[in-house]
Structure formats: structure tokens, C-alpha cells
């Protein structure tokens, strides 16, 4: 037998939802159906529908699911849904989380002193500067329809997959180094600076400049047919390749925050430049880092940056003198970087 409290609870619910309650039948009174108008008024007020005669000439359609669910939620607190077996589940979109935090990238044109800067920074106890790693040549292949379907299911693009690969490779190298921060140096990386900034939004940039004419002269002198078989070794080719890098470097310098360092200042006053670099990177200046020959460095070999006797000496050497003739194609970038023509000095 239900308790009195149970009956009270049921009646309170019925009164609140439909305006009626349970009661014993009255033996001396016959029950009559309320007038249709009263019933429909109650139904409209409580569930939003009313009773009506079927229309012989019109088929009945189920109301839209949204309306049915709105009614159910309002009246009973539940809604209709498809069984899980019939409903596809989707991964949330990728969030672009990275293993590396605030990596440091040196952006420069070829033959601008980036190997020297890598050696100096890599001699710091808190900075790991690995050999060159041209990220534009480190990619993934997703050429078949099956792998494309898989990537679509994971909501990954080929570009995002490459970003994950870059991040994983560099993070693994940093972890094995035992140091807390990484400095990445490869001149060709400047050609994809937009992708690097998209991969690591917290990237810290160092823009390394050198007099364009000096950089091109060094590029021309270091030409090796084993590494550039498609070129003939002409000065015009060196000017064109160097200018291409310098133009993109200036675009990156205008678009991204960072620290600009000049090769000439780095070789003439390495301590002042070293202190500026350390302050920018948030690490204490360590004087021994300028004597980079005291430390073991990998990568002073062809294909991994400068491999000349100068860099292998282990000492910071004075900058080479400017060439006598400056190609006219370089005058614009010289002016943009504040390198005056010798005839303009003092004028």
C-alpha cells in the first residue's frame, strides 16, 4: 500500500504539470468528460497541442525533431536521440599543441655568419644549437586515397602533419641534449618563415644581417658543384640566389617580432652583441660562450653550414673587407638594411 507521503508527492507533481490530481471515485456522482474546449485549453497550456478530428484528405506528419525535443525537455526533462550505434562520433579539431616551447630561430641569408652565431649560442650552458636542419625539405607524403581518408577522419592536413613532424624531431633533439632551450639555424628556413610562425606561434626570432655585397661575394667564393650541380658558379647566379633570400628575410623582419643582429657588429664587438642576445633570450650572459672553440660543436662539415678554416679555428675572426664593386641589383636591399655605399659615407 503506497504511503501517504508518496500520494502527496504524486498529486503535487500532477497538479503542477497537468492541473489534476488522484482521488477516490465518488459513488454518488457520475464522472463526465469535460467539454472539448476545456480539454484543449488545458492541453495547449501544458503540452502545446490539442485534440482534433483526423483530416481524411491530409496525412499527418511528425513535428520537427527540434520541436518535439523542446516539448519533451520542457515537460519531462528528456529528449529523443539516436542510439549510439547509429551515430558517427567525431574527434574535436586539432589544437596545434607543440612539444617545443618558444623555440629560437635564426633567420638569415646564406653566408651571413649564421654558423658562427650558432656556435656562440650553442656554447651557452642553457642553449642547444643543433646542426642545420632545412625544414622545407623535411615533409610527409599522403598520396593515396586511403591515407587521405584517414587524415580526413582525424581532421589533419598534410601541412599540420608536417608541423607535428618538425616539432617532434626538434623536441627529441633538445631532450637528448639535456639543455632547456633550442636555437635552430638554417638559412633556407627563412623561405618558409610563415609556416614556422604558424607551427610555433611563440617562436623567438633572431634576424642576422650582413652587408649584401659581402654575403654574395662569400656565396660566390664558396660555390661547390657537388652541392649545386644545377648552377654554373657565375656571379649572377650568386647575386640572384642571395637576393632572393635577402628579400624574404626582410619580409620576415617586417612581419615578426624579434632581435636584429649584424654580422659586422658581432665580429667587431662580440661581448656587446652576446649580452644583447642573452638578454633577449632571457638567459644570463656567459663570457666563455664567445670562446666557442673550447666546446664541442657538431656540424662544421660541408652541407651543414660553414666549414671553412675560419669557423673551424674556434675563434671569432674579423669580418672580411667589402668587395670593390657592389652589384647594382643589391643597392635596394643595402639601403633597406642601412648599409651605405662607400661613396656615401660622410656625405
HELIX and SHEET records of a PDB file:
HELIX    1   1 UNK A    4  UNK A   17  1                                  14    
HELIX    2   2 UNK A   36  UNK A   47  1                                  12    
HELIX    3   3 UNK A   65  UNK A   75  1                                  11    
HELIX    4   4 UNK A   84  UNK A   86  5                                   3    
HELIX    5   5 UNK A  114  UNK A  122  1                                   9    
HELIX    6   6 UNK A  135  UNK A  137  5                                   3    
HELIX    7   7 UNK A  145  UNK A  153  1                                   9    
HELIX    8   8 UNK A  158  UNK A  177  1                                  20    
HELIX    9   9 UNK A  187  UNK A  192  5                                   6    
HELIX   10  10 UNK A  193  UNK A  199  1                                   7    
HELIX   11  11 UNK A  212  UNK A  221  1                                  10    
HELIX   12  12 UNK A  235  UNK A  255  1                                  21    
HELIX   13  13 UNK A  263  UNK A  268  1                                   6    
HELIX   14  14 UNK A  270  UNK A  281  1                                  12    
HELIX   15  15 UNK A  287  UNK A  290  5                                   4    
HELIX   16  16 UNK A  292  UNK A  294  5                                   3    
HELIX   17  17 UNK A  309  UNK A  312  1                                   4    
HELIX   18  18 UNK A  328  UNK A  330  5                                   3    
HELIX   19  19 UNK A  331  UNK A  336  1                                   6    
HELIX   20  20 UNK A  342  UNK A  344  5                                   3    
SHEET    1   A 5 UNK A 127  UNK A 128  0                                        
SHEET    2   A 5 UNK A 181  UNK A 185  1                                        
SHEET    3   A 5 UNK A 104  UNK A 108  1                                        
SHEET    4   A 5 UNK A 204  UNK A 209  1                                        
SHEET    5   A 5 UNK A 258  UNK A 262  1                                        
END                                                                             
